[in-house]
Amino acid sequence: MQSTSGSDKVGRVLEGKVAIVTGAGSGVGRATANLFAKTGSNVVVVDLLPDRVSQVVAEIKSSGGKASGMVMDLSIGTEVDRMVDETLKSAGRVDILHNNAGIMDGVRPVADTTDEVWEKVMAINVTAPFRASRRAIPSMLKQGGGVIINTASVAGVFGGIAGAAYTVSKHALIGLTMNMAAFYGTKGIRCNAMVLGAVNTNIGVGGQPNPLGMEHLNKVASMVPRMAEPAEIAELALFLASGRSSYVNGSCIVIDGGWTVF
């Protein structure tokens, strides 16, 4: 059963903030975009699919929130740069960058991972957060601070929960998180990662499932206590985005219902 949301108790803790949320057309990104808007943020909804962007922007506006949308293919580096540049041009600042977009790899082991799959997964899961952060950090430094939140995975702290490309990408994202936290934490920019377990979204496994990969995944998946709902993950994102986590920097917070302690 889904836990009761605590967002009604936190008030408008993001009042006046500008937040970019990637992969905001569905799942965790959608729930987070709506929650950020509900708590006062002007949200830039970024996704690959135009219909999803329009729908989430409409949801936010119908609830009295502020939002704009961008249709972006984050596997293209210039699109990532443009996402940040256009936000700075229209809103004047970026207070929160939530690098949430990610793709799976069909649970392919190394021997079955093509260059195309490897490069696509790395482009979206690692290079896009790197480029977006690189573009946003100078502005955050000028304005006196900001928050970067990366959506990682338990695959980024273990070796056998996903395919090779996805696993490596999430290990890299955790490394990127800690590096940015170390270099910019004393300059007012906090960076943390949410290390997700199993979440009830439509991400799937990323194409045709690999038989060997699925055989292994089914073994470890049998230990999942339950699937999280996107709204539960969004509550952690809100905490990390707000001043309530002012002393949290460089943390990779596991949110998996206890899956990885079994």
SULUR-V260617 format. One line per field, one symbol per residue. ss: DSSP state (H for helix, E for strand, L for the rest). phi: phi as a letter, one per 30 degrees, with the letter a starting at -180 (. if undefined). Layout:
ss->???
phi->???
//
This chain:
ss->LLLLLLHHHHLLLLLLLEEEEELLLLHHHHHHHHHHHHLLLEEEEEELLHHHHHHHHHHHHHLLLEEEEEELLLLLHHHHHHHHHHHHHHHLLLLEEEELLLLLLLLLLHHHLLHHHHHHHHHHHHHHHHHHHHHHHHHHHHHLLEEEEEEEEHHHLLLLLLLHHHHHHHHHHHHHHHHHHHHHHHHLEEEEEEEELLELLLLLLLLLLLHHHHHHHHHHHLLLLLLELHHHHHHHHHHHHLHHHLLLLLLEEEELLLHHHL
phi->.ddddcddddicdceidcbcbciddahdddddeddeddcjddccdcadceddedddededddciccabbbcbcddcedddddedddddddciabcbccdcdabcbihddedccdeddedddddddbddeddddeddeedddddjllbcbcccadddbbcbcaddddddddddddddeddddddcddcjccbbbccdcdbdbcdicijdddedddedddddddcddaddceddddddededdcddceccbicccdbbijedcd
//
